[in-house]
Amino acid sequence: MATALSYKNPPSLTKEKSYQQWKNEVKMWQLVTELDIKKRGLALALSLQGKPREVALEITPEDLNVDEGVDKLIIELDKLFEKDKTDQAYAAYTAFDKYHRESSIKMCDYIIEFEQKYNKCKKYDMPLPDAILAFKLLDNAGLGESDRHLALTACSDLKFETMKAALNRIFASKSQSDNDIVTVKEESAFVGEHRFDRGRSSRRFGARNRMNRSFDQRNTQSKLNPTINGSISRCRCCDSKYHWFRDCPHNLTLIM
């Protein structure tokens, strides 16, 4: 039976996550870890690197080795890394406002990321009217004029959920069409290649037959191969009844 995770190691503060995200991870970690509550502040301090670790080392071990050790450490880190609420709101707004879909990003992935960034804005009381949100989703999707017009035509109303469904539906079908085109091209190339191979084989076979006929016509006036057991003997190389293997034009030993 598998052993349950103990979650003794605290979450790391890395460049890939924001300070606020790390703080949320620390809260989750405290809810699931089996580490003694008095040791958590020390463990969290020792997990830090760079400037956060310098801040942690300014706190005495005695101050961290208590039930409130994690809270004391977070208070000191907040002084350096916690952004003002206004700064946090502006950062969330900027990330949302400047987000545009690149041509390499799938439409479904773009919509998911768009919603995630907008949800962060809503945490700071910055909701948008539904119609404006729908238009922003469309404008930032990186579409050409024809696709943009198609999306607007597909919407029965000016709501975000309607626009989202229209974009997903349109680009799911376009993706399928592109796959079908690729498949047809591959099949056409496959057929063309095999036609070329068959034509090349036919030309080789035809040339060989012409060679046989030419050689055999020269021997038509001569007598046929001898009869063996009631059947005319034939060349074991090309099956001709006018010559034997030693005289066959396809005998490689003769060519060499």
C-alpha positions in Angstrom: 0.0 0.0 0.0 1.4 3.4 -1.0 2.5 5.7 1.9 0.7 9.0 2.1 2.8 12.1 1.4 4.0 14.0 4.5 4.6 17.4 2.8 7.5 18.1 5.2 9.4 20.2 2.7 7.9 23.8 2.4 7.2 25.3 -1.0 10.2 27.1 -2.7 10.1 30.8 -3.6 11.2 30.8 -7.3 11.2 33.2 -10.2 8.5 31.2 -11.9 5.9 32.3 -9.3 4.9 35.6 -7.7 5.4 36.3 -4.1 1.7 36.3 -3.5 1.4 32.8 -5.2 4.2 31.6 -2.9 2.4 32.9 0.2 -0.8 31.0 -0.9 1.3 27.8 -1.3 2.7 28.3 2.2 -0.9 28.5 3.6 -1.8 25.3 1.8 1.4 23.6 3.0 0.6 24.4 6.6 -2.8 22.7 6.2 -1.3 19.4 5.0 2.2 19.1 6.5 2.9 16.8 9.3 5.9 18.8 10.4 5.8 20.0 14.0 4.3 23.5 14.1 7.2 24.9 16.0 9.6 23.7 13.3 7.7 25.1 10.3 9.2 28.6 10.6 12.7 27.3 10.7 12.1 24.9 7.7 10.5 27.7 5.7 13.5 30.0 6.4 16.0 27.3 5.4 14.2 26.7 2.1 14.7 30.3 0.9 17.4 31.6 -1.4 18.9 34.9 -2.3 17.5 38.1 -0.8 14.6 36.3 1.0 17.1 34.1 2.7 19.1 37.2 3.9 15.9 38.6 5.4 15.1 35.2 7.1 18.6 35.0 8.6 18.1 38.4 10.3 15.5 36.6 12.5 16.9 34.7 15.5 16.2 30.9 15.5 14.5 31.3 18.9 11.9 33.7 17.3 11.2 31.2 14.5 11.1 28.1 16.7 7.6 28.9 18.0 4.1 28.1 16.9 3.9 31.6 15.1 7.3 31.1 13.5 5.9 31.1 9.9 3.8 34.2 10.6 6.8 36.1 11.9 8.9 35.2 8.9 6.1 36.2 6.5 5.7 39.6 8.3 9.4 40.4 7.7 9.3 39.2 4.1 6.2 41.3 3.4 8.1 44.5 4.3 10.4 43.8 1.3 8.3 41.9 -1.2 4.6 42.6 -0.6 3.3 45.0 -3.2 0.9 47.7 -2.3 -2.7 46.8 -3.2 -2.7 49.5 -5.9 0.5 48.1 -7.4 -1.0 44.6 -7.4 -4.2 45.8 -9.1 -2.2 47.7 -11.8 0.0 44.7 -12.4 -3.0 42.4 -12.8 -4.7 45.0 -15.2 -1.5 45.4 -17.3 -1.1 41.6 -17.7 -4.7 41.3 -18.8 -4.8 44.4 -21.1 -1.6 43.6 -22.9 -2.3 39.9 -23.5 -2.8 39.0 -27.2 -2.9 35.7 -28.9 0.1 34.7 -31.0 -0.5 32.8 -34.2 1.2 29.7 -32.7 -1.3 29.5 -29.8 -4.4 27.5 -30.1 -7.7 29.4 -29.7 -8.8 27.2 -26.8 -5.6 27.8 -24.9 -5.8 31.6 -25.6 -9.3 31.7 -24.2 -8.3 29.8 -21.0 -5.3 32.2 -20.4 -7.5 35.2 -21.2 -10.1 34.2 -18.5 -7.3 33.5 -16.0 -5.9 37.0 -16.4 -9.3 38.6 -16.3 -10.2 36.7 -13.1 -7.1 38.2 -11.4 -8.4 41.7 -12.4 -11.8 40.9 -10.8 -10.1 40.2 -7.5 -9.2 43.9 -7.4 -12.8 45.0 -8.2 -12.1 45.7 -11.8 -15.0 43.9 -13.6 -15.8 44.8 -17.2 -19.3 45.0 -18.8 -20.1 41.7 -20.5 -20.2 43.2 -24.1 -16.8 45.0 -23.7 -15.3 41.8 -22.4 -16.6 39.9 -25.4 -15.2 42.5 -27.8 -11.8 42.4 -26.0 -11.7 38.7 -26.3 -12.3 39.0 -30.0 -9.9 42.0 -30.6 -7.0 40.3 -28.8 -7.5 37.0 -30.6 -5.2 38.0 -33.5 -7.8 37.4 -36.2 -8.0 38.7 -39.7 -10.9 40.7 -40.9 -12.8 37.8 -42.4 -12.4 35.6 -39.3 -13.4 38.5 -37.1 -16.5 39.1 -39.1 -17.3 35.4 -39.0 -17.1 35.4 -35.2 -19.4 38.4 -35.0 -21.9 36.8 -37.3 -21.9 33.6 -35.2 -22.8 35.4 -32.0 -26.5 35.6 -31.2 -25.9 38.3 -28.6 -23.1 40.4 -27.2 -22.1 38.3 -24.2 -18.7 36.9 -23.3 -19.8 33.3 -23.0 -21.4 33.6 -26.5 -18.3 35.0 -28.1 -16.2 32.4 -26.3 -18.4 29.6 -27.7 -18.3 31.1 -31.2 -14.5 31.3 -31.3 -14.1 27.8 -30.0 -16.6 26.4 -32.5 -15.2 28.2 -35.5 -11.6 27.4 -34.9 -12.3 23.8 -33.9 -13.9 23.3 -37.3 -11.1 25.3 -39.1 -8.5 23.0 -37.4 -10.4 20.0 -38.6 -10.5 21.4 -42.2 -6.8 22.0 -42.1 -6.2 18.4 -41.0 -8.4 17.2 -43.8 -6.4 19.3 -46.3 -3.1 17.9 -45.1 -4.5 14.4 -45.3 -5.6 14.9 -48.9 -2.3 16.3 -49.9 -0.5 13.4 -48.3 -2.8 10.9 -50.0 -2.3 12.7 -53.4 1.5 12.6 -52.9 1.3 8.9 -52.0 -0.8 8.1 -55.1 1.4 10.2 -57.3 4.5 8.5 -56.0 3.1 5.1 -56.6 1.9 6.0 -60.1 5.4 7.1 -60.8 6.8 3.9 -59.5 4.3 1.8 -61.4 5.1 3.8 -64.6 8.8 3.3 -64.0 8.2 -0.4 -63.5 6.0 -0.6 -66.6 8.7 1.1 -68.6 11.3 -1.3 -67.3 9.0 -4.3 -67.9 8.2 -3.0 -71.4 11.8 -2.5 -72.3 12.6 -6.0 -71.2 9.7 -7.4 -73.3 10.9 -5.5 -76.3 14.3 -6.9 -75.8 12.9 -10.4 -75.5 10.8 -9.9 -78.7 13.7 -8.5 -80.6 16.1 -11.3 -79.6 13.4 -13.9 -80.1 12.5 -12.5 -83.6 16.0 -13.0 -84.7 15.7 -16.6 -83.7 12.2 -17.2 -85.0 13.6 -18.6 -88.2 15.7 -21.1 -86.3 14.2 -24.1 -84.8 12.5 -24.1 -81.4 14.2 -25.5 -78.3 14.2 -29.3 -78.1 11.2 -31.0 -76.6 11.7 -32.7 -73.2 9.0 -35.1 -71.9 6.6 -33.8 -74.4 7.1 -30.0 -73.7 9.3 -27.5 -75.4 12.2 -26.7 -73.1 12.5 -23.0 -72.1 15.1 -20.6 -70.9 15.3 -20.7 -67.1 16.0 -17.0 -67.0 13.3 -15.4 -69.2 11.1 -18.4 -70.1 11.8 -18.1 -73.8 11.3 -21.2 -76.0 13.8 -20.0 -78.6 17.0 -20.1 -76.6 18.5 -21.5 -73.5 20.0 -19.8 -70.5 23.5 -19.7 -71.9 22.3 -17.6 -74.9 19.8 -15.5 -72.9 20.3 -11.7 -73.3 19.3 -11.3 -69.6 22.1 -13.6 -68.5 24.3 -11.5 -66.3 27.3 -13.7 -67.0 27.0 -12.8 -70.7 26.7 -9.1 -70.0 29.7 -9.1 -67.7 
